[in-house]
């Protein structure tokens, strides 16, 4: 798969995660909060989103500077949480 195809796949994953995040947040608003399981899932979705955005940024930067974007790797949550780009 070429770099663009992999980037598209990451963007598709981001889109799915954003949709799930919206659904959970809407449910939270309707129900005046979320149960423990949904709260955990929302947190997991937020972490996955941070990781996906970070991976996409890494791939784009490597491409821009003539490096192999396939060398980009998912970083642990502790490195990407709260990333301010």
N, C-alpha and C positions, 0 to 999 in steps of 0.2 A: 504494500500500500504506500502511496506517495505521501509526502509531508502534508499536502493539502487535504488528502483523504483522512489522515489521522487527526488533523486539526478539526475537520468536519465531524468526525466521530466524537471528539471531546466536546465540541459545541452541542451536538445532539444530546450527550449525557448531561451537560449543563442545563439544556432546555427541559429535560425530563425532571431533573432535580429542582429547578425553579418552579415547575408546575406542582410538584409534590409539596414544596415549601409553602406555596400559596394556598394549596388545599388545606394543609395543616393549620396555617395561620387563620384562614377563613373559619375553619372548624373551631378554633380557639375563640374567635370573636363571637360566633354564634352560641357557643356553649359556656362562655365566660371562663375559659381556661381549657387546658388539656389534661387528660389523664397521664399517669406516669409513663406508660408505654409510648403514647404520642409525643410527650415531651422529649423522651429519649430519642425517638425517631427524628424529630425536628432538629435536635442537636447534631445527630449523625449526618443529616442532610446538609446542615450548615457547614460542617467540617468537610464533607465531600465536595461541596461547592468551592470552598476555599482551595482545596487541593487541585481541583480541575482547573480553576482560573490560574493558579500558580503554574501548573504544568503547561497550559496554553501559552502563558507569558514566556516561560522558559523556551518552549519550542520556537516561538516567533523570534525571540532574541537570538537564538542560535542560528536560525535561518538568515536573519538580517546581517549577522556578522560572519557569514560563510562557514559556519560550523554545522555539524550533523544534528538536525533536530531530534533524531531518534535517540540521541544520547541524553536527552532530557528525561528526568525520572520523577515520579510522584514523591514528594517530600512528606515526612511525618507531620501530623497535625501540629505538633509543638513548633515547627518551623513556619507554618503558613497561617496559623490562626491569627486573625486580626491584622493580616498583612495590609499595609496602606500603600497602594501603588501610585 
